Amino acid sequence: MSGSINCPPQPPQFRNDDLLPAELKKLLATMMRIRVFEERIADLVIEKKIITPCHLYTGQEAVATGVCHALNSDDYLFGTHRSHGHYLAKGGDLKAAMAEIFGRATGCSKGRGGSMHLVAPEVGIMGTSSIVSGSMSISVGTALAESIRGSQRITVVFHGDGVPEEGSWHESANLAAVKRLPIIFVCENNLYCTHMSLEKRRVHDNIPEMAKAHGFKTLSADGNNVLEVLAAARQAVQTARAGEGPTLIECRTYRWRGHVGPNYDVDLGLRDQQEIDAWKDRCPIKHFGNFLVDEKIMTRAEVEKVWQEACDEVEQAVAYSLASPYPDAAEVTKNVYRGAGQ
Ligand SMILES: Cc1ncc(C[n+]2csc(CCOP(=O)(O)OP(=O)(O)O)c2C)c(N)n1
């Protein structure tokens, strides 16, 4: 049973150097929106109202929130099979994501993609992909295009700790480093790849070192500490916009739910309850909310109001989705391929 490398010793320690109260509140609100969205989906899957496979992001909210706060709206974002949080943090429309997960025509991929294929080009979200490592080479493509254009637009690609085990991660990293591309790899190391823990898969716990070997700058952040993630992301963004090449940020965190769906994988003997409880104790939202109350940025009642607003918004999105039509079967081949010149 796993456990030894998997539990950091202390709750996140926050230090605010320069963020305004409005920004701090926005970080909390974004994390809460993601949490409520994910946990509501978990219930809907249990009720069999949602039937697309959902890889939930609960527990990892600080990573998407911290990174996306450092980006401009037109910066590119690519994600994975576990990208609801990335989509919401970058500014994707919540209702359109929920409708997509319900497979409705009003979804952000017009009901063709489901949970693992969220897009919102209007806010830079070019796609999330169910193919492990599938986003890597495409993200290097947008970074290469923008570097040729000489723009200030950067690319961020989120990936799991399983992805550096794929060849295309290395090929993409090499090209990004050789061309000094304006790209950031954000490795969300949640310690598991489907059902296998990091320590069973790797002799060395050394993902940043692998990126460094390709020529990347590397940074590490506590993935349960939104301010630490944001500080690292800002540094990487500055490097990218200055034309100084790619950075990999490793964020250690934990997904509360099992690999896919609402279960916890304890019943399958894949994780132990103690480990899950220890990470729940490090909840990125609870600790950040407490910090804002301690610092007198918000009252407890204000924190609760933000949570309630997220609940209301998600409930409206569920109602909107249920009232939306399914795509017309006669149009099944529409919007799945974009031909030249379209
Ligand atoms: C090329 C490919 N191989 C295998 C799979 C099956 N698969 C789906 S998710 C996953 C594990 C991904 O783990 P990680 O990258 O660590 O991300 P996490 O799920 O932990 O967020 C695998 C092997 C796949 N979708 N694509």
The ligand as a Tripos MOL2 file, in Angstrom:
@<TRIPOS>MOLECULE
LIG
   26    27     1     0     0
SMALL
NO_CHARGES

@<TRIPOS>ATOM
      1 C1         -2.2540    7.3480  -24.6960 C.3       1 LIG1
      2 C2         -3.1470    6.8860  -23.5600 C.ar      1 LIG1
      3 N1         -2.7710    5.8480  -22.8030 N.ar      1 LIG1
      4 C3         -3.5490    5.4340  -21.7750 C.ar      1 LIG1
      5 C4         -4.7440    6.0720  -21.5040 C.ar      1 LIG1
      6 C5         -5.6050    5.6360  -20.3220 C.3       1 LIG1
      7 N2         -5.4620    6.6400  -19.2490 N.ar      1 LIG1
      8 C6         -6.3870    7.5970  -19.0530 C.ar      1 LIG1
      9 S1         -5.9710    8.6420  -17.8090 S.2       1 LIG1
     10 C7         -4.5700    7.7880  -17.4680 C.ar      1 LIG1
     11 C8         -3.6580    8.1850  -16.3510 C.3       1 LIG1
     12 C9         -3.2640    9.6020  -16.3380 C.3       1 LIG1
     13 O1         -2.5320    9.8600  -15.1690 O.3       1 LIG1
     14 P1         -1.8960   11.2600  -14.8990 P.3       1 LIG1
     15 O2         -1.2850   11.7820  -16.1550 O.co2     1 LIG1
     16 O3         -0.9910   11.1290  -13.7370 O.co2     1 LIG1
     17 O4         -3.1320   12.1970  -14.5720 O.3       1 LIG1
     18 P2         -4.2140   12.0850  -13.3960 P.3       1 LIG1
     19 O5         -5.2900   11.1580  -13.8770 O.co2     1 LIG1
     20 O6         -3.5060   11.5820  -12.1920 O.co2     1 LIG1
     21 O7         -4.7420   13.4640  -13.2130 O.co2     1 LIG1
     22 C10        -4.4250    6.7170  -18.3430 C.ar      1 LIG1
     23 C11        -3.2920    5.7750  -18.3340 C.3       1 LIG1
     24 C12        -5.1050    7.1490  -22.3390 C.ar      1 LIG1
     25 N3         -6.2300    7.8270  -22.1220 N.pl3     1 LIG1
     26 N4         -4.2760    7.5510  -23.3450 N.ar      1 LIG1
@<TRIPOS>BOND
     1     1     2 1
     2     2     3 ar
     3     2    26 ar
     4     3     4 ar
     5     4     5 ar
     6     5     6 1
     7     5    24 ar
     8     6     7 1
     9     7     8 ar
    10     7    22 ar
    11     8     9 ar
    12     9    10 ar
    13    10    11 1
    14    10    22 ar
    15    11    12 1
    16    12    13 1
    17    13    14 1
    18    14    15 2
    19    14    16 1
    20    14    17 1
    21    17    18 1
    22    18    19 2
    23    18    20 1
    24    18    21 1
    25    22    23 1
    26    24    25 1
    27    24    26 ar
@<TRIPOS>SUBSTRUCTURE
     1 LIG1         1 GROUP 0 **** ****
